[in-house]
Amino acid sequence: MGYVVDVRIWEWEFLDPGRRPDVSIVICVHGNLRMTLACLDALRQTQFVNRARTELVLVDDASIDGTLDVVSNIRGLRVHALSSNVGFLRAANEGAELARGEHILMLNNDTEPVGRWLDPLLEVFDRRPRALVVGSQLIYPDGTLQEAGGIIFRDGSGWNYGRGLSPSDPRVMYERQVDYVSGAALLVRGDFFRQRGGFDEQYAPAYYEDTDLCFAAREAGGEVWYQPASIVVHHEGQSHGTDDSVGVKAHQPINREKFEKRWSHALVQQWEPDAGNVPCARERSTNGRILIVDHQVPTPDHDSGSVRLTAIMKAMLDLGFSVSFLPLNGWRREPHTRQIERMGVEVLGVLDEWWQHVGEMARAIRYVWISRPNVADEVLKRLRSTLPESVIVYDTVDLHFLRLEREALASGDVQRRIEAAEQEIQELELIHQADAAVVVSPYEQDLLSARIDTPVVLVPNVHRDHELVTTPAGRLDLVFVGGFGHRPNVDAVVWFVEEILPLVHREAPDTRVTVIGSYPTPEVLGLESDRVKVEGWVPETLPYYQSARIAIAPLRYGAGVKGKVGEAMSLGVPMVMTSMASEGMHIEHGIHALVADDALGFAANILSLLNDDDLWLDISRNGQQLIHDRFGVEATRSLVAQALEAGKMAKDSSWA
């Protein structure tokens, strides 16, 4: 044969025979032993970095190069030999019939999976209940991209999206729904594949069977996803060559006609076959695309505004939109960028580098969501010019001029008052240029609605549900959470430690407070003592909330709804706060939290919660219920939809 094979390297069990596999990997081979062994060796090397329980089913489609003799000696490999050459499709179906796994992965023998390639495919199924088919990112042996999901045009022709790009190009680095994924590395839910009888045999011996499977998955109410975290090297053309006029490859144009006839009712919804449509056709969505522009990638482990924006993006995805995110600072910060790419959001980079891409997607971009006045001031007019048909929604995040006004009032700073007036002029002008504005508190909604004609929609902070707290036992002391790049938080902590905490210590001298927040200033760091611990930024606030008796929000000025308030209340930690901190939350003193604006009253509220367990439990439960009702995920989805619709109606009326 010309090959020397040491089968001892294969003495590896793919699975404990007594356990059902998570995945049955089915490889069909017809000759090309060297390529098959390279594929098996790649699988062996990835065994210990993938946690999925696997079995390996190799179907020998009547090879004539001695393949069967070699693979039959490989321990742990389930080999099924066919007496005659039936072609890829029928061989794959035979392998699937033997498969015991919950999922079936079709893998070409001219592939070499890389690293942790299998688990990410399964994770899509875990996170997306409607997913029926998931495909890998395919790359050439030279490291360039071969395919990042496939496009099917209205005439049934296909397009391998991303060919020739870098595998790390932002356009191919996010999970997305696609028309189809290649059968070279395709994972399908086993029950779905078995119920439909495998690949449709009208496409035998090969070509378009994978595309047909993906269209059938959608017809069954499922989804087809591309997973960039799964990387597979594909030696394209090794099996059937590249000339579609000879051999098995000749069935490609024949099967395209069969596919076009079978799916004519679905193809009318596809994009026309035009290279200019590729940027729009690369991702399936029922409602088009939304472009979000903000100053940076959201960092939900650092600030509540990022938690809110991430939830807004999730709501948009749930509403059936594709989402692209453009951070003006151009920084694809990690792990935060990867986290939202995993959600299904495209994350771009430097504005000027990606402006052409934005223009190429113009036909698909129905909405633009711009956050913050400095961002809107830089890009709103340019976006209006480039995307004249898109609805523009301006998200204030909070009214900056209102925060400055209140700071000026609290400090008596005349210069700050001048800045607030200038900021108000800018913000109102930006809102006027948009089709709709979004605010986070009812107070700000009323304030703007009285001054402008642009529709103003409330989209407050978002908090997920947590288990009810049943006892305060074991909880000690106080916690403050808030980033110190935000001046109101610096003022709040200084005021609390210098004026309120001494009053608490008169009756509860051992009470301690932990201060958590990124970028603590020298002023904040200087507050640290044996009873004040300044932790600074922490990767996870949950342990601190779970051990805290009380969360505090002693804010004396600011604007918007405060994330720290909703976060603590959602976790069942009773809060003591000022009326400024409670703004926009519909909080009733004594029911959902304890509220006071003077040092003596604030200290008295803290002492009440330290000493009264029954009051503590009532406040804990009522606070959690309030957050669920007004700031839960379902409420957010509805409010985001309202904001988009308000912008659309305003734009339509302006064109009428």
Buried (B, 14 or more C-beta within 10 A) or exposed (E): EEEEBEEEEBEBEBBEEEEEBBBBBBBBBBBBBEBBBBBBEBBBEBEEEBEBBBBBBBBBBBBEBBBBEBBEBBEBBBBBBBEEBBBBBBBBBBBBEEBBBBBBBBBBBBBBBBBBBBBBBBBBBEEBEBBBBBBBBBBBEEEEBBBBBBBBBBEBBBBBBBBEBBBEEBBBBBBBBBBBBBBBBBBBBBEBBBEBEBBBEBBBBBBBBBBBBBBBBBEEEBBBBBBBBBBBBBBBEEBBEEEBEEEBBBBBEEBBEBBBEBBEEBBEEBBEBEEEBBBBBBBBBEBBBBBBBBEBBBBBBBBBBBBBBBBBBBBBBBBEBBBBBBBBEBBBBEEBBBBBBBBBBBBBBBBEEBBEBBEBBBBBBBBBBBBBBEBBBBBBEEBBEBBEEBBBBBBBBBBBBBBBBBBBBBBEBEEBBEBBEEBBEBBBBBBEBBBBBBBBBBBBBEBBBEEBEBBBBBBBBBBEEBEEBEEBEEBEBBBBBBBBBBBBBBBBBBBBBEBBBEBBEEEBEEBBBBBBBBBBBEEBEEBBEEBBBBBEBBEEBEEBBBBBBBBBBBBBBBBBBBBBBBBBBBBBBBBBBBEBBBBBBEBEEBEBBBBBBEBEBBBBBBBBBBEEEEBBBBBBBBBBEBBBEBBBBEBBBEBBBBBBBBBBBBBEEEEE
